[in-house]
Amino acid sequence: MGIFLKQNWKGVALLCLSILLIIIGVLRGEPATVLQKAIHICMECIGIG
């Protein structure tokens, strides 16, 4: 396992950073914002909204 981390430390660091940013986004309520925007866009495309 140690040799794997030594060879792929950039990938592991990027993975950890990605997970951290996803957690921060979820805590801020971003999924609800994205869903709301997607609903508005779909309604405009259909012509209802």
N, C-alpha and C positions, 0 to 999 in steps of 0.2 A: 504494500500500500504506500509506503514511503517513497519508493522510486516512481510510482505513478504520480504522486503529488509534485515531486521535483520536476518531472518532465512536463506536466500539464498544469502548472500553477496559474498560468494566465487564464486558462479555461475555467478552472475552479473558482478563481477570483471573480470572473465575469458571471458565472452561475450564481455565486453568493450575492453579488451586487444586484442581479436581476431579481432574485427572490426577495431581497430587501425592498426594492422599489415596488414590486407587486404588492407586498404587505402594506407599505405606506399608502399606495393608491387605494387599496381596499379599505383601510382605516379612514381615509378621507371621504369615502363614499363615491368614488369615481365610477364603479360599475353601474350605479343607479343613474348617474348623469349620462353615461354612454347609452344606456338603454332608452332613456327619455329622448335623447337626440335621434336615435335610430327610429323610434316610433314616429317622431315628427317628420323625418325624411320619408318614411314609407307612406305616411298619410298624404304628403305632398305629391309623391309620385303617383299614387292611386287617384288623387284628385278630390279626396274627401276633406282634407284640412286646408 
